[in-house]
């Protein structure tokens, strides 16, 4: 596996926090939508929230955890 060129790595590194925040904001929007329509279906909404958080936490971890030049292409 080849690593990302230094110039591209610096750019990606500078964008990491912004990209992470954007991904989290998208998740919050999904959570707010589920939460705002929970009336009368609280348990179903709770299960939906749990699924969203679990799935998205795994995705965020896969993309952003341990991000380095040698694995940036794969992530």
C-alpha positions in Angstrom: 0.0 0.0 0.0 1.4 3.4 -0.9 1.1 6.4 1.2 -0.4 9.8 0.3 2.0 12.4 -1.0 3.1 14.9 1.6 1.3 17.8 0.0 -2.0 15.9 -0.1 -1.5 14.6 3.5 -1.0 18.1 4.8 -4.3 19.2 3.1 -6.2 16.2 4.4 -4.8 16.7 7.9 -5.9 20.4 7.8 -9.5 19.3 6.8 -9.8 16.4 9.3 -11.5 18.4 12.0 -13.9 20.2 9.6 -14.8 16.9 8.0 -15.4 15.2 11.4 -17.6 18.1 12.5 -19.6 17.9 9.3 -20.1 14.2 9.7 -21.2 14.7 13.3 -23.6 17.5 12.3 -25.2 15.2 9.8 -25.7 12.6 12.5 -27.2 15.2 14.8 -29.7 16.1 12.1 -30.8 12.5 11.8 -31.1 12.2 15.6 -33.2 15.4 15.8 -35.5 14.1 13.1 -36.0 10.8 14.9 -36.4 12.6 18.3 -38.9 15.1 17.0 -41.3 12.4 15.7 -41.1 10.1 18.7 -44.5 11.0 20.3 -46.4 7.8 20.9 -43.6 5.7 19.6 -40.9 6.4 22.1 -39.4 2.9 22.3 -39.3 2.6 18.5 -37.6 6.0 18.3 -35.1 5.0 21.0 -34.2 1.8 19.1 -33.8 3.9 15.9 -31.5 6.3 17.7 -29.4 3.5 19.1 -29.0 2.0 15.6 -28.0 5.4 14.1 -25.5 6.2 16.8 -24.0 2.7 16.7 -23.7 2.5 12.9 -22.4 6.1 12.6 -20.0 5.7 15.5 -18.5 2.7 13.7 -18.3 4.6 10.4 -16.6 7.6 12.1 -14.1 5.4 13.9 -13.3 3.6 10.6 -12.7 6.8 8.8 -11.1 9.1 11.4 -9.4 7.0 14.0 -5.7 6.3 13.5 -5.7 8.4 10.3 -2.1 8.5 8.9 -0.4 8.8 5.6 0.1 5.1 5.2 -3.7 4.3 5.5 -5.3 7.6 4.2 -6.0 6.1 0.7 -8.0 3.3 2.2 -9.8 5.4 4.7 
